[in-house]
Amino acid sequence: MPRIPWKSHKRHRSLSQLALIGFNALLAVACLAAAAGLFYTRVLVQRIDTVSVSQATRGETRDAKDPINYLIIGTDSAATLDKSDPINAGREDYGELADVIMVLRVDPGTGQAWLLSIPRDTLVPISPSGRESKINSALNGPGGASDLIQTIKRNFGLSVDHYVQIDFRAFKQIVEVLGGIPAYFTNPVRDANTGLMVKETGCQVLGRDQALAYARARHLEFQEPDGTWQTDPRGDLGRIPRQQQFAKVLIHKALGNGIRNPGKALGVANSVIDVVKIDQQLSVQQLVDVGAQFRTFSSDQLKTYPLPSYDYNVGAAYQKVDWDEARKYLRVFQGLETGKPTVPRDVIVDVIGDTEDNAGPVTAALGKLEFDASTIVDNTSRDVPLVSYGPLGATGAMLIARSIEGPIELRFNEQMEGQRVQVELGDLRPTVSAELRPEDQLDANVRNELVERGATTESGDNPPSTIGDPNATAPAAAEGAPADTTVDEGAPTTDEAGAPTAGAEPDDGTATTEATDTGGEGATTTTQFGEASPPEPGLVGSESNAFIPIDYEKSLGCPG
């Protein structure tokens, strides 16, 4: 599905779901934080390597009960392992290779947690160039972790508050500190590529090497009762649900092994402290708050979702997002919970200007209003700012309109996901208000169009529209108003001919995707969703054919 390009890249193999250990590393440090208090936690956190992603993440919340999105990355770097380690057999280098991606959403107010897995081969435009590639290549871009965060924000419309990265050694060390992971196997399994070999059914304790081999298994074979061996054909897609389930087994083991106890939490935290990276904005107080929540957390409370996708082979093996299904799951991570009013913090904003000096001050001013704002440098020239928004972004666009003084132009783009908005600057840099202006100060055409598109008004009203109809297409603009409405002293006009749009190519000559889908394979129409709750977690799409040899419920009764 094409995306709006943005302005200013080596194919790798990856370990899927090392990120699940990142969850446990975060859990260990957080539980220790809650138990040991601020002083000791501050000393501990000072030992962790940090990554500078402040321009990409949303940063600290104002309310300790605000939901938080953690981007957890598992790299298949073996740089921290001894070169004689079996993991290094056949490797051409020992550096950091590709990643796999999980988004953990924690809601301290409700005690709930959700985990979204994004397949490493998902084909999307990569920030900052806008060129389509596998999403796992974003980490290796010029901006590193920041590029990956921006890629996720701009494609999936979800903000990232904090970043956690972990590698092979941390995985092994956590499993070792926990004394192995007991799991109930329904079938013998093996994978010649990773060294996985489980010969017996029933309860088995996976040590550090076999646990990692299971986590890495992309060529899993399982033995039928008649003795024949079958292969799971789903590869990386089959691995995702297996390891989401393994994550829950591991969390159950960690919690049952006393990770809420300061001594045990300290052991786990110390085992990974030198091989985990976090963002600089992850505060000690926030770790204490998260730890307080997880002191009563159960593995059953973790809801896991694979991002729905399908095979797309064009000279290489890709996954393309099944957007009609994916939007139902992304709502959870976009913060589109029914009944919660949209505030600037919920709105992802890209400010596009021809120079950093032009766009940067606008981005900073919107940031002071608590928008999740970033800058894109690209050629642009227009009389007034252009505000683009998607099917779920009308309320966000309304908040932006209340922030910018003077006339603006609106553009509806059904390809934009979540509460994401783009502001393409005009020749004259607009003034951003120190606070949100009242809606009655907006041009009537701006307000009417956004309300018609489903925006919630300042009073909290939301006039009837098709926003709640799962089968509805995007609503039409206000009667008599064109799709692109320039608002200047109440006289709407169409976009000036020849003005650069969000679909224009960047000036570095790199190919980019267009802003609208012209059809063909993978083309979709935007569906608006109004469910009060997300779909039940479970397998979706091609993941439903995966073979999962571990029985979670029976694993809970395994000793060890």
C-alpha positions in Angstrom: 0.0 0.0 0.0 1.7 3.2 -1.1 2.6 5.8 1.4 3.3 9.5 1.4 7.0 9.9 0.8 9.4 11.7 3.0 12.8 13.2 2.4 16.3 13.1 3.8 20.4 0.6 2.8 22.0 -3.8 2.8 19.8 -6.8 3.2 20.3 -9.0 6.3 19.0 -12.1 7.9 17.4 -11.6 11.2 16.5 -13.3 14.5 12.7 -13.1 14.9 11.5 -12.3 18.3 14.6 -11.7 20.3 12.4 -8.8 21.2 10.4 -11.0 23.5 13.5 -11.1 25.8 13.5 -7.3 25.6 10.2 -7.4 27.2 11.6 -9.4 30.1 14.6 -7.2 30.4 12.3 -4.2 30.7 10.2 -6.2 33.1 13.2 -7.1 35.3 14.4 -3.6 35.5 10.9 -2.2 36.1 10.1 -4.7 38.9 13.5 -4.0 40.5 12.6 -0.3 40.2 9.3 -0.7 42.0 10.8 -2.8 44.7 14.1 -1.0 45.3 13.0 2.6 44.8 14.3 5.6 42.9 17.9 5.8 44.2 19.0 2.3 43.4 17.2 2.2 40.1 18.9 5.5 39.1 22.3 3.9 39.8 21.3 0.8 37.8 19.9 2.7 34.8 23.1 4.8 34.6 24.9 1.6 33.6 22.7 1.0 30.6 23.8 2.1 27.1 21.4 4.7 25.7 20.4 5.5 22.2 19.6 9.1 21.2 16.2 9.1 19.5 14.7 12.1 21.1 13.6 13.6 17.8 11.6 10.5 16.9 10.1 9.3 20.2 7.2 11.0 22.0 9.1 11.0 25.4 7.8 11.3 28.9 4.1 11.2 29.6 2.5 13.9 31.8 0.3 11.4 33.6 1.7 8.2 35.0 -1.5 6.5 33.9 -1.1 7.4 30.2 -0.6 4.4 27.9 2.9 3.9 26.7 4.2 2.3 23.5 7.6 0.6 23.7 9.4 -0.3 20.5 11.4 -3.5 21.4 14.0 -4.5 18.9 15.8 -7.9 18.9 18.9 -7.8 16.8 20.8 -11.0 15.7 24.1 -9.3 16.6 26.6 -11.8 17.9 29.2 -9.2 18.6 28.9 -9.7 22.4 29.4 -13.5 22.2 32.6 -15.3 22.2 33.7 -16.2 18.6 33.7 -19.9 19.5 30.0 -19.8 20.4 27.9 -22.1 18.2 25.8 -19.1 17.2 28.8 -17.8 15.2 29.2 -21.0 13.2 29.1 -20.0 9.5 28.7 -16.3 10.1 30.6 -14.0 7.9 30.9 -11.3 10.4 30.2 -10.7 14.1 28.5 -7.3 13.9 24.9 -6.3 14.2 22.6 -7.7 11.5 19.0 -7.1 10.8 16.3 -6.7 13.5 12.8 -7.9 14.2 10.2 -5.5 15.6 7.6 -5.6 18.4 5.5 -2.8 19.8 4.6 -3.3 23.5 1.7 -1.1 24.6 1.3 -0.8 28.4 -1.7 0.9 30.0 -0.9 1.6 33.6 -4.5 2.8 34.2 -6.1 -0.5 33.3 -3.2 -2.9 34.0 -3.4 -4.2 30.4 -0.6 -5.0 27.9 -0.6 -5.7 24.2 2.2 -6.9 22.0 2.3 -6.4 18.2 4.8 -8.3 16.0 5.8 -6.7 12.6 7.3 -9.2 10.2 10.9 -8.3 9.3 10.2 -8.7 5.6 7.3 -6.2 5.5 7.6 -4.0 2.4 7.1 -0.3 3.3 8.7 3.1 2.4 11.7 3.5 4.6 12.4 6.8 6.4 14.0 9.2 5.5 14.4 8.4 1.8 10.8 7.1 1.2 12.2 4.2 -0.9 10.3 0.9 -0.5 12.3 -1.9 1.2 12.0 -4.5 4.0 11.3 -2.8 7.3 14.2 -4.5 8.9 16.6 -2.3 6.8 15.5 0.8 8.5 17.7 0.2 11.5 20.7 0.3 9.2 19.9 3.7 7.8 21.8 6.9 8.4 19.7 7.6 11.5 19.7 4.1 13.0 17.0 3.6 15.6 15.5 7.0 14.8 14.9 6.0 11.2 13.2 2.8 12.3 10.9 4.7 14.7 10.0 7.3 12.0 9.3 4.4 9.5 6.9 2.8 12.0 5.2 6.2 12.8 4.8 7.2 9.1 3.5 3.8 7.9 1.4 2.6 10.8 0.3 5.8 12.4 1.4 4.9 15.9 3.7 6.8 18.2 6.7 5.4 19.9 7.4 6.6 23.5 10.4 4.5 24.3 13.0 2.2 22.7 14.6 -1.0 23.9 17.2 -3.0 22.0 18.6 -6.4 22.9 20.8 -9.1 21.3 21.8 -12.8 21.5 23.9 -12.7 24.7 21.1 -11.0 26.6 18.7 -13.8 25.5 21.0 -16.5 26.7 21.9 -14.7 30.0 18.2 -14.2 31.0 17.3 -17.8 30.3 20.3 -18.9 32.3 19.5 -16.7 35.3 15.9 -18.1 35.2 17.2 -21.6 35.3 15.8 -22.6 31.9 12.3 -22.3 30.4 9.9 -25.3 31.0 7.6 -25.9 28.1 5.1 -28.6 27.1 5.9 -30.0 23.6 3.1 -31.7 21.7 5.6 -33.1 19.1 9.3 -33.6 18.8 10.8 -30.7 16.8 14.1 -29.8 15.2 15.7 -27.1 13.0 19.0 -28.0 11.4 19.8 -24.3 10.8 19.6 -23.3 14.5 20.5 -26.5 16.2 17.1 -27.0 17.8 16.4 -30.6 18.8 13.6 -31.6 21.2 13.4 -35.4 21.0 10.6 -36.0 23.5 7.0 -34.8 24.0 5.7 -33.5 27.3 7.4 -31.1 29.7 10.9 -30.2 28.6 13.2 -27.5 30.1 15.0 -25.5 27.4 18.4 -24.3 28.5 20.1 -21.1 27.1 21.2 -22.7 23.8 18.0 -24.6 23.0 15.8 -21.7 24.0 17.7 -19.4 21.6 17.6 -22.2 18.9 13.8 -22.3 19.3 13.5 -18.5 19.1 15.6 -18.5 15.9 13.8 -21.4 14.2 12.6 -20.4 10.7 12.9 -23.9 9.2 11.0 -25.8 11.9 10.3 -29.5 11.4 8.0 -31.5 13.6 7.5 -35.3 14.0 4.1 -36.9 13.4 2.9 -39.8 15.6 3.8 -42.2 12.8 7.4 -41.1 12.9 7.5 -39.0 9.7 8.8 -35.4 9.8 6.9 -32.4 8.4 8.1 -28.9 7.7 6.3 -25.7 8.7 6.2 -23.9 5.4 5.5 -20.5 6.9 9.1 -19.6 7.6 9.3 -16.2 9.4 5.5 -15.9 9.5 5.3 -19.2 11.3 7.9 -18.2 13.8 6.0 -15.1 14.9 3.1 -16.8 16.6 5.3 -19.5 18.1 7.5 -16.9 19.7 4.7 -14.7 20.9 3.4 -17.8 22.7 6.9 -18.5 23.9 7.1 -15.0 25.3 4.1 -15.7 27.5 5.7 -19.0 28.7 8.9 -17.1 29.5 7.1 -14.3 31.3 5.2 -16.9 33.4 8.5 -18.5 34.3 10.0 -15.1 35.2 7.1 -14.1 37.4 6.9 -17.5 39.0 10.6 -17.5 39.6 10.3 -14.4 41.8 11.3 -11.6 39.4 9.1 -9.4 41.6 11.6 -10.0 44.4 14.3 -7.4 44.4 17.1 -10.0 44.6 15.9 -12.0 41.7 15.1 -8.9 39.6 18.6 -7.7 40.4 20.1 -10.9 39.1 18.1 -10.7 35.8 18.8 -7.0 35.4 22.5 -7.4 36.0 22.6 -10.2 33.5 21.5 -8.0 30.7 22.5 -4.5 31.8 25.6 -4.5 29.5 23.8 -5.7 26.4 20.6 -3.8 26.5 20.1 -0.4 25.0 17.3 2.0 25.9 16.5 5.6 24.8 17.7 8.5 26.7 14.2 9.7 27.7 13.3 6.5 29.5 13.2 7.9 33.0 13.8 6.3 36.4 10.3 7.4 37.6 8.7 5.8 34.6 10.5 2.5 35.3 9.2 2.7 38.9 5.6 3.3 37.6 5.8 0.4 35.1 7.3 -1.9 37.7 4.5 -1.0 40.2 2.0 -2.2 37.5 3.8 -5.4 36.8 4.0 -6.4 40.4 0.5 -7.8 39.9 0.9 -8.7 36.2 0.2 -12.2 34.9 1.3 -13.7 31.6 -2.4 -14.2 30.7 -2.8 -10.5 30.7 -0.5 -10.1 27.7 -2.5 -9.9 24.5 -0.4 -10.8 21.4 -1.1 -9.8 17.8 0.8 -10.6 14.6 0.5 -7.8 12.0 -1.7 -9.3 9.2 0.2 -9.7 6.0 0.5 -11.8 2.9 3.3 -13.1 0.6 4.5 -10.8 -2.1 7.3 -12.1 -4.3 8.9 -9.7 -6.9 12.4 -11.1 -7.2 12.7 -11.2 -3.5 10.5 -12.6 -0.7 8.4 -9.7 0.9 5.4 -9.4 3.1 2.8 -6.8 2.3 0.4 -5.6 5.0 -3.2 -6.7 4.7 -4.5 -3.2 5.6 -8.2 -4.1 5.9 -7.3 -6.6 8.7 -4.4 -4.7 10.1 -6.3 -1.5 10.9 -8.4 -3.4 13.4 -5.3 -4.4 15.4 -3.4 -1.1 14.9 -6.2 0.8 16.6 -5.1 -0.5 19.9 -1.5 0.8 19.4 -2.6 4.0 17.8 -4.5 5.0 21.0 -7.9 5.0 19.3 -9.8 3.7 22.4 -13.4 4.6 22.2 -14.4 7.3 24.7 -11.0 8.9 25.1 -10.8 12.4 23.6 -7.9 13.1 21.2 -5.3 15.4 22.6 -2.2 16.8 20.8 0.0 14.1 22.3 -2.0 11.5 20.3 -1.4 13.2 17.0 1.7 12.4 14.8 2.7 15.4 12.8 5.2 15.7 10.0 6.2 19.3 9.2 7.5 19.5 5.7 9.7 22.5 4.7 12.4 23.2 2.1 15.0 23.7 4.8 15.5 22.7 8.4 15.6 26.4 9.3 12.2 26.9 7.8 10.4 23.8 9.2 12.3 23.3 12.5 10.8 26.3 14.4 7.3 25.1 13.4 8.1 21.6 14.6 9.4 22.9 17.9 6.4 25.1 18.4 4.0 22.2 17.8 6.1 20.1 20.1 5.6 22.7 22.9 1.8 22.1 22.4 2.6 18.4 23.0 2.1 17.2 19.4 4.3 14.2 18.4 6.0 16.4 15.8 9.0 15.8 13.4 10.6 17.6 10.5 10.9 16.5 6.9 13.1 18.5 4.6 11.8 18.5 1.0 11.2 20.9 -1.8 7.9 22.7 -1.2 6.4 25.9 -2.4 2.8 27.0 -1.8 0.9 30.1 -0.9 -0.5 28.7 2.4 0.2 25.6 4.5 -1.3 22.3 3.3 -2.7 20.1 6.1 -3.2 16.4 5.0 -5.0 13.8 7.1 -6.5 10.4 6.7 -9.8 8.6 7.6 -9.0 8.6 11.4 -7.1 11.9 11.4 -9.8 14.5 11.2 -9.8 15.3 14.9 -6.0 15.6 14.7 -6.2 17.9 11.8 -8.7 20.0 13.7 -6.2 20.4 16.5 -3.5 21.4 14.0 -5.9 23.9 12.5 -6.4 25.4 16.0 -2.7 25.6 16.4 -1.8 27.5 13.1 -2.7 31.1 12.8 -3.8 32.3 9.3 -5.3 30.4 6.3 -4.6 26.8 5.6 -5.5 24.3 2.9 -6.9 20.9 3.7 -6.4 17.6 1.8 -8.0 14.3 2.7 -5.6 11.3 1.9 -7.1 7.9 2.6 -3.7 6.3 2.6 -2.7 8.0 5.8 -3.0 5.7 8.9 -4.2 6.6 12.4 -4.2 10.1 13.8 -1.3 11.2 11.6 -1.2 14.6 10.0 1.2 16.3 7.5 1.8 20.1 7.4 3.4 21.2 4.2 4.6 24.7 4.8 4.0 27.6 2.4 6.4 30.2 1.2 5.8 32.2 4.4 6.4 30.3 7.6 3.2 30.2 9.6 2.8 31.3 13.2 2.0 28.6 15.7 -0.2 29.7 18.6 1.1 29.5 22.2 -2.1 27.5 23.0 -4.9 25.9 21.0 -7.3 28.5 19.6 -11.0 28.1 20.2 -12.8 26.4 17.3 -15.0 29.5 16.7 -11.9 31.3 15.5 -11.5 28.8 12.7 -12.7 29.4 9.1 -16.1 27.9 8.8 -15.1 25.9 5.7 -12.2 24.3 7.6 -14.3 23.3 10.6 -17.2 22.1 8.5 -15.1 19.8 6.3 -13.3 18.3 9.3 -16.5 17.7 11.2 -18.0 16.1 8.1 -14.9 13.8 8.0 -15.6 12.7 11.5 -13.7 15.2 13.7 -14.8 15.5 17.3 -15.5 19.1 18.2 -14.1 21.2 21.1 -17.3 20.5 23.0 -16.9 16.8 22.5 -19.7 16.5 20.0 -19.3 14.3 16.9 -22.1 14.7 14.4 -23.5 11.5 12.8 -21.2 10.2 10.1 -20.0 6.9 8.7 -17.1 6.7 11.0 -18.7 4.0 13.1 -19.7 1.8 10.1 -17.1 -0.9 9.6 -18.2 -1.2 5.9 -18.3 2.5 5.2 -16.0 4.2 2.8 -14.6 7.7 3.5 -17.4 10.3 3.9 -17.7 13.0 1.3 -16.5 16.5 1.9 -19.0 19.1 2.9 -21.5 19.9 0.1 -20.1 22.2 -2.4 -16.5 21.9 -1.1 -13.9 20.3 -3.3 -11.7 17.5 -2.0 -8.8 19.9 -1.7 -10.0 23.1 0.0 -7.9 26.2 0.2 -9.4 28.5 2.9 -8.6 32.2 2.6 -11.1 34.7 3.9 -13.9 32.2 3.4 -13.4 31.6 -0.3 -12.5 27.9 -1.0 -10.4 27.3 -4.1 -8.7 24.2 -5.5 -5.0 23.5 -5.1 -2.9 25.6 -7.4 -1.7 23.8 -10.5 1.8 22.6 -10.4 2.3 23.0 -6.7 4.5 20.2 -5.2 2.3 17.7 -3.4 3.2 15.1 -0.8 3.6 12.6 -3.6 6.4 14.5 -5.3 9.8 13.0 -5.7 12.5 14.3 -3.3 15.3 16.3 -4.9 18.0 13.7 -4.3 16.6 11.7 -7.3 15.6 8.6 -5.3 12.5 6.8 -6.3 9.6 7.2 -3.9 6.0 5.9 -3.7 3.1 7.9 -4.7 0.6 9.4 -2.3 -2.4 7.5 -3.7 -2.9 3.9 -4.8 -3.8 3.4 -8.4 -4.8 -0.2 -8.0 -3.2 -3.4 -8.8 -1.8 -6.1 -6.5 -2.1 -5.1 -2.9 -4.3 -2.1 -3.6 -6.9 -1.5 -0.9 -9.7 0.9 0.0 -9.7 2.5 3.3 -12.2 1.1 5.8 -13.1 3.0 8.9 -13.6 1.2 12.1 -15.6 2.1 15.2 -15.4 -1.0 17.3 -15.4 -0.4 21.1 -12.7 -3.1 21.4 -10.1 -4.7 19.2 -10.4 -8.2 17.8 -9.5 -11.0 20.1 -5.8 -11.9 20.0 -4.8 -14.9 18.0 -3.5 -16.0 14.7 -4.6 -14.1 11.6 -4.1 -14.5 7.9 -1.1 -16.7 6.9 0.0 -17.1 10.5 -3.0 -19.3 11.2 -1.3 -22.1 9.2 1.7 -22.0 11.5 2.6 -25.1 13.6 3.0 -24.3 17.3 4.5 -27.2 19.2 4.3 -25.7 22.6 1.0 -26.0 24.5 0.8 -22.9 26.6 -1.8 -24.1 29.2 0.0 -27.4 29.8 3.3 -25.5 30.0 2.0 -23.6 33.1 2.0 -26.9 35.0 5.5 -28.0 34.0 8.0 -28.1 36.8 11.4 -26.4 36.6 
